[in-house]
Amino acid sequence: MHKKRHNVIIINTEKVQEALSTSSTRNSIKERLARIRSSTPGIILATKNV
């Protein structure tokens, strides 16, 4: 009954690029993404090259 399920998170790349325009938020976003990646198994972050 317990199937392994992979969570797929699709990020709005326009919003991401908007946020990445300032370096201070760029760092906090990277930290946040790293934290999410490490805390959630099987996570896929689908982004264009930003």
C-alpha positions as a Markdown table, in Angstrom:
| # | Residue | x | y | z |
|---|---|---|---|---|
| 1 | Met | 0.0 | 0.0 | 0.0 |
| 2 | His | 2.9 | 2.3 | 0.7 |
| 3 | Lys | 4.2 | 3.3 | -2.7 |
| 4 | Lys | 7.3 | 5.4 | -3.2 |
| 5 | Arg | 6.1 | 8.7 | -4.6 |
| 6 | His | 8.3 | 11.4 | -6.1 |
| 7 | Asn | 7.3 | 15.0 | -5.5 |
| 8 | Val | 7.7 | 17.2 | -8.5 |
| 9 | Ile | 7.8 | 20.9 | -8.0 |
| 10 | Ile | 7.6 | 23.2 | -11.0 |
| 11 | Ile | 8.8 | 26.7 | -10.3 |
| 12 | Asn | 7.5 | 29.7 | -12.1 |
| 13 | Thr | 10.7 | 30.6 | -13.8 |
| 14 | Glu | 9.7 | 34.2 | -14.5 |
| 15 | Lys | 9.1 | 34.8 | -10.8 |
| 16 | Val | 12.5 | 33.1 | -10.0 |
| 17 | Gln | 14.3 | 35.3 | -12.5 |
| 18 | Glu | 12.6 | 38.3 | -11.0 |
| 19 | Ala | 13.8 | 37.3 | -7.6 |
| 20 | Leu | 17.3 | 36.5 | -8.8 |
| 21 | Ser | 17.9 | 40.0 | -10.1 |
| 22 | Thr | 19.2 | 41.0 | -6.7 |
| 23 | Ser | 22.1 | 39.1 | -5.3 |
| 24 | Ser | 20.9 | 39.2 | -1.7 |
| 25 | Thr | 17.7 | 37.3 | -2.6 |
| 26 | Arg | 19.7 | 35.1 | -4.9 |
| 27 | Asn | 21.6 | 33.7 | -1.9 |
| 28 | Ser | 18.6 | 33.3 | 0.3 |
| 29 | Ile | 16.8 | 31.4 | -2.6 |
| 30 | Lys | 19.7 | 29.1 | -3.1 |
| 31 | Glu | 19.8 | 28.4 | 0.6 |
| 32 | Arg | 16.1 | 27.8 | 0.7 |
| 33 | Leu | 16.3 | 25.4 | -2.3 |
| 34 | Ala | 19.2 | 23.6 | -0.8 |
| 35 | Arg | 17.2 | 23.2 | 2.4 |
| 36 | Ile | 14.1 | 21.9 | 0.5 |
| 37 | Arg | 16.3 | 19.5 | -1.5 |
| 38 | Ser | 17.9 | 18.0 | 1.6 |
| 39 | Ser | 14.7 | 17.8 | 3.6 |
| 40 | Thr | 12.5 | 16.3 | 0.9 |
| 41 | Pro | 13.5 | 13.0 | -0.6 |
| 42 | Gly | 12.9 | 12.5 | -4.3 |
| 43 | Ile | 12.4 | 16.1 | -5.1 |
| 44 | Ile | 12.8 | 17.5 | -8.6 |
| 45 | Leu | 13.2 | 21.2 | -9.2 |
| 46 | Ala | 12.3 | 22.0 | -12.7 |
| 47 | Thr | 13.8 | 25.3 | -13.7 |
| 48 | Lys | 15.3 | 26.8 | -16.9 |
| 49 | Asn | 18.9 | 27.8 | -16.6 |
| 50 | Val | 18.8 | 31.0 | -14.6 |
